[in-house]
């Protein structure tokens, strides 16, 4: 059984509800992601995920979606 982890990401470049949906979709497409909470005003994303989805993979998925992200 996989342990669920939480990773908080700081995301630059998101500015609207369309960005929120795009980010949510990009992260939920990763195997092991359980939940995504996008905080538009804070420009942060909280991701709950298993060990099979390392933080770097989350950052890369957002980069591929057109956003700059770093683990906060």
mmCIF file of the N, C-alpha and C atoms, coordinates in Angstrom:
data_MODEL
# 
_entry.id   MODEL 
# 
loop_
_atom_site.group_PDB 
_atom_site.id 
_atom_site.type_symbol 
_atom_site.label_atom_id 
_atom_site.label_alt_id 
_atom_site.label_comp_id 
_atom_site.label_asym_id 
_atom_site.label_entity_id 
_atom_site.label_seq_id 
_atom_site.pdbx_PDB_ins_code 
_atom_site.Cartn_x 
_atom_site.Cartn_y 
_atom_site.Cartn_z 
_atom_site.occupancy 
_atom_site.B_iso_or_equiv 
_atom_site.pdbx_formal_charge 
_atom_site.auth_seq_id 
_atom_site.auth_comp_id 
_atom_site.auth_asym_id 
_atom_site.auth_atom_id 
_atom_site.pdbx_PDB_model_num 
ATOM 1   N N  . UNK A 1 1  ? 0.841   -1.184 0.000   1.00 0.00 ? 1  UNK A N  1 
ATOM 2   C CA . UNK A 1 1  ? 0.000   0.000  0.000   1.00 0.00 ? 1  UNK A CA 1 
ATOM 3   C C  . UNK A 1 1  ? 0.886   1.248  0.000   1.00 0.00 ? 1  UNK A C  1 
ATOM 4   N N  . UNK A 1 2  ? 0.556   2.179  -0.826  1.00 0.00 ? 2  UNK A N  1 
ATOM 5   C CA . UNK A 1 2  ? 1.321   3.411  -0.978  1.00 0.00 ? 2  UNK A CA 1 
ATOM 6   C C  . UNK A 1 2  ? 0.914   4.440  0.070   1.00 0.00 ? 2  UNK A C  1 
ATOM 7   N N  . UNK A 1 3  ? 1.898   5.166  0.564   1.00 0.00 ? 3  UNK A N  1 
ATOM 8   C CA . UNK A 1 3  ? 1.644   6.242  1.507   1.00 0.00 ? 3  UNK A CA 1 
ATOM 9   C C  . UNK A 1 3  ? 1.282   7.503  0.739   1.00 0.00 ? 3  UNK A C  1 
ATOM 10  N N  . UNK A 1 4  ? 0.243   8.192  1.184   1.00 0.00 ? 4  UNK A N  1 
ATOM 11  C CA . UNK A 1 4  ? -0.150  9.438  0.531   1.00 0.00 ? 4  UNK A CA 1 
ATOM 12  C C  . UNK A 1 4  ? 0.685   10.578 1.089   1.00 0.00 ? 4  UNK A C  1 
ATOM 13  N N  . UNK A 1 5  ? 1.227   11.368 0.176   1.00 0.00 ? 5  UNK A N  1 
ATOM 14  C CA . UNK A 1 5  ? 2.026   12.528 0.542   1.00 0.00 ? 5  UNK A CA 1 
ATOM 15  C C  . UNK A 1 5  ? 1.326   13.786 0.060   1.00 0.00 ? 5  UNK A C  1 
ATOM 16  N N  . UNK A 1 6  ? 1.743   14.917 0.614   1.00 0.00 ? 6  UNK A N  1 
ATOM 17  C CA . UNK A 1 6  ? 1.249   16.214 0.149   1.00 0.00 ? 6  UNK A CA 1 
ATOM 18  C C  . UNK A 1 6  ? 2.439   17.031 -0.316  1.00 0.00 ? 6  UNK A C  1 
ATOM 19  N N  . UNK A 1 7  ? 2.306   17.628 -1.491  1.00 0.00 ? 7  UNK A N  1 
ATOM 20  C CA . UNK A 1 7  ? 3.336   18.512 -2.015  1.00 0.00 ? 7  UNK A CA 1 
ATOM 21  C C  . UNK A 1 7  ? 2.683   19.842 -2.349  1.00 0.00 ? 7  UNK A C  1 
ATOM 22  N N  . UNK A 1 8  ? 3.260   20.914 -1.835  1.00 0.00 ? 8  UNK A N  1 
ATOM 23  C CA . UNK A 1 8  ? 2.780   22.257 -2.134  1.00 0.00 ? 8  UNK A CA 1 
ATOM 24  C C  . UNK A 1 8  ? 3.692   22.847 -3.199  1.00 0.00 ? 8  UNK A C  1 
ATOM 25  N N  . UNK A 1 9  ? 3.098   23.279 -4.295  1.00 0.00 ? 9  UNK A N  1 
ATOM 26  C CA . UNK A 1 9  ? 3.846   23.849 -5.405  1.00 0.00 ? 9  UNK A CA 1 
ATOM 27  C C  . UNK A 1 9  ? 3.520   25.330 -5.554  1.00 0.00 ? 9  UNK A C  1 
ATOM 28  N N  . UNK A 1 10 ? 4.530   26.133 -5.811  1.00 0.00 ? 10 UNK A N  1 
ATOM 29  C CA . UNK A 1 10 ? 4.346   27.540 -6.161  1.00 0.00 ? 10 UNK A CA 1 
ATOM 30  C C  . UNK A 1 10 ? 4.331   27.574 -7.686  1.00 0.00 ? 10 UNK A C  1 
ATOM 31  N N  . UNK A 1 11 ? 3.280   28.167 -8.260  1.00 0.00 ? 11 UNK A N  1 
ATOM 32  C CA . UNK A 1 11 ? 3.105   28.148 -9.712  1.00 0.00 ? 11 UNK A CA 1 
ATOM 33  C C  . UNK A 1 11 ? 3.023   29.570 -10.248 1.00 0.00 ? 11 UNK A C  1 
ATOM 34  N N  . UNK A 1 12 ? 3.919   29.908 -11.156 1.00 0.00 ? 12 UNK A N  1 
ATOM 35  C CA . UNK A 1 12 ? 3.891   31.205 -11.822 1.00 0.00 ? 12 UNK A CA 1 
ATOM 36  C C  . UNK A 1 12 ? 3.175   31.070 -13.159 1.00 0.00 ? 12 UNK A C  1 
ATOM 37  N N  . UNK A 1 13 ? 2.434   32.089 -13.514 1.00 0.00 ? 13 UNK A N  1 
ATOM 38  C CA . UNK A 1 13 ? 1.791   32.116 -14.824 1.00 0.00 ? 13 UNK A CA 1 
ATOM 39  C C  . UNK A 1 13 ? 0.315   31.779 -14.819 1.00 0.00 ? 13 UNK A C  1 
ATOM 40  N N  . UNK A 1 14 ? -0.244  31.391 -13.686 1.00 0.00 ? 14 UNK A N  1 
ATOM 41  C CA . UNK A 1 14 ? -1.685  31.114 -13.686 1.00 0.00 ? 14 UNK A CA 1 
ATOM 42  C C  . UNK A 1 14 ? -2.422  32.373 -13.239 1.00 0.00 ? 14 UNK A C  1 
ATOM 43  N N  . UNK A 1 15 ? -3.470  32.693 -14.003 1.00 0.00 ? 15 UNK A N  1 
ATOM 44  C CA . UNK A 1 15 ? -4.148  33.960 -13.745 1.00 0.00 ? 15 UNK A CA 1 
ATOM 45  C C  . UNK A 1 15 ? -5.671  33.902 -13.859 1.00 0.00 ? 15 UNK A C  1 
ATOM 46  N N  . UNK A 1 16 ? -6.228  32.740 -14.216 1.00 0.00 ? 16 UNK A N  1 
ATOM 47  C CA . UNK A 1 16 ? -7.679  32.687 -14.427 1.00 0.00 ? 16 UNK A CA 1 
ATOM 48  C C  . UNK A 1 16 ? -8.216  31.281 -14.187 1.00 0.00 ? 16 UNK A C  1 
ATOM 49  N N  . UNK A 1 17 ? -9.520  31.150 -14.269 1.00 0.00 ? 17 UNK A N  1 
ATOM 50  C CA . UNK A 1 17 ? -10.140 29.845 -14.036 1.00 0.00 ? 17 UNK A CA 1 
ATOM 51  C C  . UNK A 1 17 ? -9.757  28.829 -15.108 1.00 0.00 ? 17 UNK A C  1 
ATOM 52  N N  . UNK A 1 18 ? -9.458  29.283 -16.294 1.00 0.00 ? 18 UNK A N  1 
ATOM 53  C CA . UNK A 1 18 ? -8.993  28.375 -17.342 1.00 0.00 ? 18 UNK A CA 1 
ATOM 54  C C  . UNK A 1 18 ? -7.638  27.775 -16.957 1.00 0.00 ? 18 UNK A C  1 
ATOM 55  N N  . UNK A 1 19 ? -6.780  28.590 -16.370 1.00 0.00 ? 19 UNK A N  1 
ATOM 56  C CA . UNK A 1 19 ? -5.477  28.102 -15.881 1.00 0.00 ? 19 UNK A CA 1 
ATOM 57  C C  . UNK A 1 19 ? -5.690  27.043 -14.803 1.00 0.00 ? 19 UNK A C  1 
ATOM 58  N N  . UNK A 1 20 ? -6.641  27.285 -13.911 1.00 0.00 ? 20 UNK A N  1 
ATOM 59  C CA . UNK A 1 20 ? -6.926  26.341 -12.836 1.00 0.00 ? 20 UNK A CA 1 
ATOM 60  C C  . UNK A 1 20 ? -7.312  24.985 -13.420 1.00 0.00 ? 20 UNK A C  1 
ATOM 61  N N  . UNK A 1 21 ? -8.210  24.987 -14.400 1.00 0.00 ? 21 UNK A N  1 
ATOM 62  C CA . UNK A 1 21 ? -8.640  23.735 -15.023 1.00 0.00 ? 21 UNK A CA 1 
ATOM 63  C C  . UNK A 1 21 ? -7.482  23.053 -15.744 1.00 0.00 ? 21 UNK A C  1 
ATOM 64  N N  . UNK A 1 22 ? -6.650  23.819 -16.429 1.00 0.00 ? 22 UNK A N  1 
ATOM 65  C CA . UNK A 1 22 ? -5.518  23.276 -17.168 1.00 0.00 ? 22 UNK A CA 1 
ATOM 66  C C  . UNK A 1 22 ? -4.518  22.623 -16.214 1.00 0.00 ? 22 UNK A C  1 
ATOM 67  N N  . UNK A 1 23 ? -4.219  23.289 -15.115 1.00 0.00 ? 23 UNK A N  1 
ATOM 68  C CA . UNK A 1 23 ? -3.289  22.770 -14.115 1.00 0.00 ? 23 UNK A CA 1 
ATOM 69  C C  . UNK A 1 23 ? -3.862  21.521 -13.453 1.00 0.00 ? 23 UNK A C  1 
ATOM 70  N N  . UNK A 1 24 ? -5.122  21.576 -13.086 1.00 0.00 ? 24 UNK A N  1 
ATOM 71  C CA . UNK A 1 24 ? -5.787  20.430 -12.471 1.00 0.00 ? 24 UNK A CA 1 
ATOM 72  C C  . UNK A 1 24 ? -5.716  19.211 -13.395 1.00 0.00 ? 24 UNK A C  1 
ATOM 73  N N  . UNK A 1 25 ? -6.016  19.417 -14.644 1.00 0.00 ? 25 UNK A N  1 
ATOM 74  C CA . UNK A 1 25 ? -6.004  18.325 -15.619 1.00 0.00 ? 25 UNK A CA 1 
ATOM 75  C C  . UNK A 1 25 ? -4.597  17.756 -15.815 1.00 0.00 ? 25 UNK A C  1 
ATOM 76  N N  . UNK A 1 26 ? -3.606  18.628 -15.897 1.00 0.00 ? 26 UNK A N  1 
ATOM 77  C CA . UNK A 1 26 ? -2.224  18.179 -16.100 1.00 0.00 ? 26 UNK A CA 1 
ATOM 78  C C  . UNK A 1 26 ? -1.752  17.316 -14.935 1.00 0.00 ? 26 UNK A C  1 
ATOM 79  N N  . UNK A 1 27 ? -2.118  17.698 -13.724 1.00 0.00 ? 27 UNK A N  1 
ATOM 80  C CA . UNK A 1 27 ? -1.659  16.954 -12.555 1.00 0.00 ? 27 UNK A CA 1 
ATOM 81  C C  . UNK A 1 27 ? -2.456  15.675 -12.331 1.00 0.00 ? 27 UNK A C  1 
ATOM 82  N N  . UNK A 1 28 ? -3.745  15.716 -12.574 1.00 0.00 ? 28 UNK A N  1 
ATOM 83  C CA . UNK A 1 28 ? -4.569  14.507 -12.386 1.00 0.00 ? 28 UNK A CA 1 
ATOM 84  C C  . UNK A 1 28 ? -4.242  13.429 -13.412 1.00 0.00 ? 28 UNK A C  1 
ATOM 85  N N  . UNK A 1 29 ? -3.561  13.803 -14.487 1.00 0.00 ? 29 UNK A N  1 
ATOM 86  C CA . UNK A 1 29 ? -3.157  12.834 -15.496 1.00 0.00 ? 29 UNK A CA 1 
ATOM 87  C C  . UNK A 1 29 ? -1.953  11.998 -15.084 1.00 0.00 ? 29 UNK A C  1 
ATOM 88  N N  . UNK A 1 30 ? -1.367  12.309 -13.949 1.00 0.00 ? 30 UNK A N  1 
ATOM 89  C CA . UNK A 1 30 ? -0.199  11.584 -13.463 1.00 0.00 ? 30 UNK A CA 1 
ATOM 90  C C  . UNK A 1 30 ? -0.649  10.429 -12.577 1.00 0.00 ? 30 UNK A C  1 
ATOM 91  N N  . UNK A 1 31 ? -0.152  9.254  -12.863 1.00 0.00 ? 31 UNK A N  1 
ATOM 92  C CA . UNK A 1 31 ? -0.481  8.090  -12.049 1.00 0.00 ? 31 UNK A CA 1 
ATOM 93  C C  . UNK A 1 31 ? -0.029  8.332  -10.610 1.00 0.00 ? 31 UNK A C  1 
ATOM 94  N N  . UNK A 1 32 ? -0.914  8.075  -9.674  1.00 0.00 ? 32 UNK A N  1 
ATOM 95  C CA . UNK A 1 32 ? -0.598  8.245  -8.263  1.00 0.00 ? 32 UNK A CA 1 
ATOM 96  C C  . UNK A 1 32 ? -1.143  9.519  -7.655  1.00 0.00 ? 32 UNK A C  1 
ATOM 97  N N  . UNK A 1 33 ? -1.571  10.468 -8.485  1.00 0.00 ? 33 UNK A N  1 
ATOM 98  C CA . UNK A 1 33 ? -2.152  11.702 -7.951  1.00 0.00 ? 33 UNK A CA 1 
ATOM 99  C C  . UNK A 1 33 ? -3.569  11.396 -7.482  1.00 0.00 ? 33 UNK A C  1 
ATOM 100 N N  . UNK A 1 34 ? -3.826  11.722 -6.227  1.00 0.00 ? 34 UNK A N  1 
ATOM 101 C CA . UNK A 1 34 ? -5.109  11.433 -5.593  1.00 0.00 ? 34 UNK A CA 1 
ATOM 102 C C  . UNK A 1 34 ? -6.025  12.648 -5.606  1.00 0.00 ? 34 UNK A C  1 
ATOM 103 N N  . UNK A 1 35 ? -5.455  13.830 -5.341  1.00 0.00 ? 35 UNK A N  1 
ATOM 104 C CA . UNK A 1 35 ? -6.263  15.044 -5.257  1.00 0.00 ? 35 UNK A CA 1 
ATOM 105 C C  . UNK A 1 35 ? -5.411  16.255 -5.615  1.00 0.00 ? 35 UNK A C  1 
ATOM 106 N N  . UNK A 1 36 ? -6.049  17.266 -6.198  1.00 0.00 ? 36 UNK A N  1 
ATOM 107 C CA . UNK A 1 36 ? -5.378  18.510 -6.578  1.00 0.00 ? 36 UNK A CA 1 
ATOM 108 C C  . UNK A 1 36 ? -6.233  19.664 -6.072  1.00 0.00 ? 36 UNK A C  1 
ATOM 109 N N  . UNK A 1 37 ? -5.618  20.585 -5.354  1.00 0.00 ? 37 UNK A N  1 
ATOM 110 C CA . UNK A 1 37 ? -6.311  21.777 -4.857  1.00 0.00 ? 37 UNK A CA 1 
ATOM 111 C C  . UNK A 1 37 ? -5.547  23.004 -5.361  1.00 0.00 ? 37 UNK A C  1 
ATOM 112 N N  . UNK A 1 38 ? -6.119  23.692 -6.343  1.00 0.00 ? 38 UNK A N  1 
ATOM 113 C CA . UNK A 1 38 ? -5.470  24.864 -6.931  1.00 0.00 ? 38 UNK A CA 1 
ATOM 114 C C  . UNK A 1 38 ? -5.951  26.112 -6.199  1.00 0.00 ? 38 UNK A C  1 
ATOM 115 N N  . UNK A 1 39 ? -5.001  26.887 -5.713  1.00 0.00 ? 39 UNK A N  1 
ATOM 116 C CA . UNK A 1 39 ? -5.301  28.138 -4.997  1.00 0.00 ? 39 UNK A CA 1 
ATOM 117 C C  . UNK A 1 39 ? -4.837  29.298 -5.877  1.00 0.00 ? 39 UNK A C  1 
ATOM 118 N N  . UNK A 1 40 ? -5.744  29.759 -6.709  1.00 0.00 ? 40 UNK A N  1 
ATOM 119 C CA . UNK A 1 40 ? -5.418  30.764 -7.725  1.00 0.00 ? 40 UNK A CA 1 
ATOM 120 C C  . UNK A 1 40 ? -4.844  32.037 -7.112  1.00 0.00 ? 40 UNK A C  1 
ATOM 121 N N  . UNK A 1 41 ? -5.503  32.599 -6.124  1.00 0.00 ? 41 UNK A N  1 
ATOM 122 C CA . UNK A 1 41 ? -5.047  33.872 -5.541  1.00 0.00 ? 41 UNK A CA 1 
ATOM 123 C C  . UNK A 1 41 ? -3.670  33.755 -4.908  1.00 0.00 ? 41 UNK A C  1 
ATOM 124 N N  . UNK A 1 42 ? -3.371  32.588 -4.336  1.00 0.00 ? 42 UNK A N  1 
ATOM 125 C CA . UNK A 1 42 ? -2.077  32.371 -3.689  1.00 0.00 ? 42 UNK A CA 1 
ATOM 126 C C  . UNK A 1 42 ? -1.006  31.892 -4.680  1.00 0.00 ? 42 UNK A C  1 
ATOM 127 N N  . UNK A 1 43 ? -1.454  31.517 -5.878  1.00 0.00 ? 43 UNK A N  1 
ATOM 128 C CA . UNK A 1 43 ? -0.572  30.933 -6.899  1.00 0.00 ? 43 UNK A CA 1 
ATOM 129 C C  . UNK A 1 43 ? 0.146   29.694 -6.363  1.00 0.00 ? 43 UNK A C  1 
ATOM 130 N N  . UNK A 1 44 ? -0.637  28.882 -5.692  1.00 0.00 ? 44 UNK A N  1 
ATOM 131 C CA . UNK A 1 44 ? -0.112  27.647 -5.111  1.00 0.00 ? 44 UNK A CA 1 
ATOM 132 C C  . UNK A 1 44 ? -1.035  26.482 -5.459  1.00 0.00 ? 44 UNK A C  1 
ATOM 133 N N  . UNK A 1 45 ? -0.462  25.299 -5.494  1.00 0.00 ? 45 UNK A N  1 
ATOM 134 C CA . UNK A 1 45 ? -1.224  24.088 -5.767  1.00 0.00 ? 45 UNK A CA 1 
ATOM 135 C C  . UNK A 1 45 ? -0.819  23.038 -4.741  1.00 0.00 ? 45 UNK A C  1 
ATOM 136 N N  . UNK A 1 46 ? -1.800  22.480 -4.053  1.00 0.00 ? 46 UNK A N  1 
ATOM 137 C CA . UNK A 1 46 ? -1.554  21.403 -3.112  1.00 0.00 ? 46 UNK A CA 1 
ATOM 138 C C  . UNK A 1 46 ? -1.929  20.100 -3.808  1.00 0.00 ? 46 UNK A C  1 
ATOM 139 N N  . UNK A 1 47 ? -0.972  19.186 -3.873  1.00 0.00 ? 47 UNK A N  1 
ATOM 140 C CA . UNK A 1 47 ? -1.192  17.912 -4.550  1.00 0.00 ? 47 UNK A CA 1 
ATOM 141 C C  . UNK A 1 47 ? -1.038  16.786 -3.536  1.00 0.00 ? 47 UNK A C  1 
ATOM 142 N N  . UNK A 1 48 ? -2.033  15.932 -3.472  1.00 0.00 ? 48 UNK A N  1 
ATOM 143 C CA . UNK A 1 48 ? -1.945  14.717 -2.654  1.00 0.00 ? 48 UNK A CA 1 
ATOM 144 C C  . UNK A 1 48 ? -1.649  13.573 -3.619  1.00 0.00 ? 48 UNK A C  1 
ATOM 145 N N  . UNK A 1 49 ? -0.590  12.838 -3.303  1.00 0.00 ? 49 UNK A N  1 
ATOM 146 C CA . UNK A 1 49 ? -0.134  11.815 -4.253  1.00 0.00 ? 49 UNK A CA 1 
ATOM 147 C C  . UNK A 1 49 ? 0.588   10.696 -3.527  1.00 0.00 ? 49 UNK A C  1 
ATOM 148 N N  . UNK A 1 50 ? 0.708   9.582  -4.226  1.00 0.00 ? 50 UNK A N  1 
ATOM 149 C CA . UNK A 1 50 ? 1.461   8.451  -3.705  1.00 0.00 ? 50 UNK A CA 1 
ATOM 150 C C  . UNK A 1 50 ? 2.927   8.567  -4.080  1.00 0.00 ? 50 UNK A C  1 
ATOM 151 N N  . UNK A 1 51 ? 3.701   7.631  -3.574  1.00 0.00 ? 51 UNK A N  1 
ATOM 152 C CA . UNK A 1 51 ? 5.138   7.616  -3.829  1.00 0.00 ? 51 UNK A CA 1 
ATOM 153 C C  . UNK A 1 51 ? 5.472   7.462  -5.310  1.00 0.00 ? 51 UNK A C  1 
ATOM 154 N N  . UNK A 1 52 ? 4.559   6.872  -6.070  1.00 0.00 ? 52 UNK A N  1 
ATOM 155 C CA . UNK A 1 52 ? 4.809   6.656  -7.497  1.00 0.00 ? 52 UNK A CA 1 
ATOM 156 C C  . UNK A 1 52 ? 4.737   7.950  -8.308  1.00 0.00 ? 52 UNK A C  1 
ATOM 157 N N  . UNK A 1 53 ? 4.373   9.046  -7.670  1.00 0.00 ? 53 UNK A N  1 
ATOM 158 C CA . UNK A 1 53 ? 4.328   10.360 -8.327  1.00 0.00 ? 53 UNK A CA 1 
ATOM 159 C C  . UNK A 1 53 ? 5.244   11.310 -7.555  1.00 0.00 ? 53 UNK A C  1 
ATOM 160 N N  . UNK A 1 54 ? 6.548   11.269 -7.815  1.00 0.00 ? 54 UNK A N  1 
ATOM 161 C CA . UNK A 1 54 ? 7.473   12.141 -7.081  1.00 0.00 ? 54 UNK A CA 1 
ATOM 162 C C  . UNK A 1 54 ? 7.252   13.620 -7.414  1.00 0.00 ? 54 UNK A C  1 
ATOM 163 N N  . UNK A 1 55 ? 7.666   14.470 -6.491  1.00 0.00 ? 55 UNK A N  1 
ATOM 164 C CA . UNK A 1 55 ? 7.477   15.913 -6.640  1.00 0.00 ? 55 UNK A CA 1 
ATOM 165 C C  . UNK A 1 55 ? 8.033   16.441 -7.958  1.00 0.00 ? 55 UNK A C  1 
ATOM 166 N N  . UNK A 1 56 ? 9.187   15.937 -8.366  1.00 0.00 ? 56 UNK A N  1 
ATOM 167 C CA . UNK A 1 56 ? 9.802   16.417 -9.607  1.00 0.00 ? 56 UNK A CA 1 
ATOM 168 C C  . UNK A 1 56 ? 8.915   16.117 -10.814 1.00 0.00 ? 56 UNK A C  1 
ATOM 169 N N  . UNK A 1 57 ? 8.221   15.010 -10.790 1.00 0.00 ? 57 UNK A N  1 
ATOM 170 C CA . UNK A 1 57 ? 7.301   14.674 -11.878 1.00 0.00 ? 57 UNK A CA 1 
ATOM 171 C C  . UNK A 1 57 ? 6.141   15.665 -11.927 1.00 0.00 ? 57 UNK A C  1 
ATOM 172 N N  . UNK A 1 58 ? 5.680   16.120 -10.772 1.00 0.00 ? 58 UNK A N  1 
ATOM 173 C CA . UNK A 1 58 ? 4.602   17.109 -10.715 1.00 0.00 ? 58 UNK A CA 1 
ATOM 174 C C  . UNK A 1 58 ? 5.072   18.428 -11.320 1.00 0.00 ? 58 UNK A C  1 
ATOM 175 N N  . UNK A 1 59 ? 6.276   18.851 -10.964 1.00 0.00 ? 59 UNK A N  1 
ATOM 176 C CA . UNK A 1 59 ? 6.847   20.092 -11.489 1.00 0.00 ? 59 UNK A CA 1 
ATOM 177 C C  . UNK A 1 59 ? 7.015   19.991 -13.013 1.00 0.00 ? 59 UNK A C  1 
ATOM 178 N N  . UNK A 1 60 ? 7.503   18.859 -13.478 1.00 0.00 ? 60 UNK A N  1 
ATOM 179 C CA . UNK A 1 60 ? 7.702   18.663 -14.922 1.00 0.00 ? 60 UNK A CA 1 
ATOM 180 C C  . UNK A 1 60 ? 6.379   18.694 -15.680 1.00 0.00 ? 60 UNK A C  1 
ATOM 181 N N  . UNK A 1 61 ? 5.334   18.120 -15.098 1.00 0.00 ? 61 UNK A N  1 
ATOM 182 C CA . UNK A 1 61 ? 4.021   18.124 -15.751 1.00 0.00 ? 61 UNK A CA 1 
ATOM 183 C C  . UNK A 1 61 ? 3.511   19.549 -15.916 1.00 0.00 ? 61 UNK A C  1 
ATOM 184 N N  . UNK A 1 62 ? 3.723   20.376 -14.907 1.00 0.00 ? 62 UNK A N  1 
ATOM 185 C CA . UNK A 1 62 ? 3.282   21.766 -15.015 1.00 0.00 ? 62 UNK A CA 1 
ATOM 186 C C  . UNK A 1 62 ? 4.146   22.539 -15.999 1.00 0.00 ? 62 UNK A C  1 
ATOM 187 N N  . UNK A 1 63 ? 5.425   22.253 -16.017 1.00 0.00 ? 63 UNK A N  1 
ATOM 188 C CA . UNK A 1 63 ? 6.314   22.891 -16.996 1.00 0.00 ? 63 UNK A CA 1 
ATOM 189 C C  . UNK A 1 63 ? 5.854   22.540 -18.418 1.00 0.00 ? 63 UNK A C  1 
ATOM 190 N N  . UNK A 1 64 ? 5.535   21.269 -18.648 1.00 0.00 ? 64 UNK A N  1 
ATOM 191 C CA . UNK A 1 64 ? 5.058   20.837 -19.965 1.00 0.00 ? 64 UNK A CA 1 
ATOM 192 C C  . UNK A 1 64 ? 3.708   21.462 -20.322 1.00 0.00 ? 64 UNK A C  1 
ATOM 193 N N  . UNK A 1 65 ? 2.949   21.859 -19.304 1.00 0.00 ? 65 UNK A N  1 
ATOM 194 C CA . UNK A 1 65 ? 1.650   22.510 -19.532 1.00 0.00 ? 65 UNK A CA 1 
ATOM 195 C C  . UNK A 1 65 ? 1.802   24.023 -19.712 1.00 0.00 ? 65 UNK A C  1 
ATOM 196 N N  . UNK A 1 66 ? 3.050   24.530 -19.566 1.00 0.00 ? 66 UNK A N  1 
ATOM 197 C CA . UNK A 1 66 ? 3.291   25.941 -19.818 1.00 0.00 ? 66 UNK A CA 1 
ATOM 198 C C  . UNK A 1 66 ? 3.423   26.816 -18.582 1.00 0.00 ? 66 UNK A C  1 
ATOM 199 N N  . UNK A 1 67 ? 3.614   26.194 -17.417 1.00 0.00 ? 67 UNK A N  1 
ATOM 200 C CA . UNK A 1 67 ? 3.720   26.946 -16.170 1.00 0.00 ? 67 UNK A CA 1 
ATOM 201 C C  . UNK A 1 67 ? 5.051   26.663 -15.494 1.00 0.00 ? 67 UNK A C  1 
ATOM 202 N N  . UNK A 1 68 ? 5.563   27.661 -14.810 1.00 0.00 ? 68 UNK A N  1 
ATOM 203 C CA . UNK A 1 68 ? 6.776   27.475 -14.023 1.00 0.00 ? 68 UNK A CA 1 
ATOM 204 C C  . UNK A 1 68 ? 6.356   27.124 -12.615 1.00 0.00 ? 68 UNK A C  1 
ATOM 205 N N  . UNK A 1 69 ? 6.878   26.027 -12.105 1.00 0.00 ? 69 UNK A N  1 
ATOM 206 C CA . UNK A 1 69 ? 6.498   25.569 -10.772 1.00 0.00 ? 69 UNK A CA 1 
ATOM 207 C C  . UNK A 1 69 ? 7.730   25.144 -9.988  1.00 0.00 ? 69 UNK A C  1 
ATOM 208 N N  . UNK A 1 70 ? 7.655   25.352 -8.694  1.00 0.00 ? 70 UNK A N  1 
ATOM 209 C CA . UNK A 1 70 ? 8.695   24.910 -7.777  1.00 0.00 ? 70 UNK A CA 1 
ATOM 210 C C  . UNK A 1 70 ? 8.026   24.378 -6.520  1.00 0.00 ? 70 UNK A C  1 
ATOM 211 N N  . UNK A 1 71 ? 8.665   23.425 -5.887  1.00 0.00 ? 71 UNK A N  1 
ATOM 212 C CA . UNK A 1 71 ? 8.145   22.939 -4.611  1.00 0.00 ? 71 UNK A CA 1 
ATOM 213 C C  . UNK A 1 71 ? 8.299   24.050 -3.581  1.00 0.00 ? 71 UNK A C  1 
ATOM 214 N N  . UNK A 1 72 ? 7.215   24.353 -2.895  1.00 0.00 ? 72 UNK A N  1 
ATOM 215 C CA . UNK A 1 72 ? 7.232   25.458 -1.914  1.00 0.00 ? 72 UNK A CA 1 
ATOM 216 C C  . UNK A 1 72 ? 7.727   24.984 -0.572  1.00 0.00 ? 72 UNK A C  1 
# 
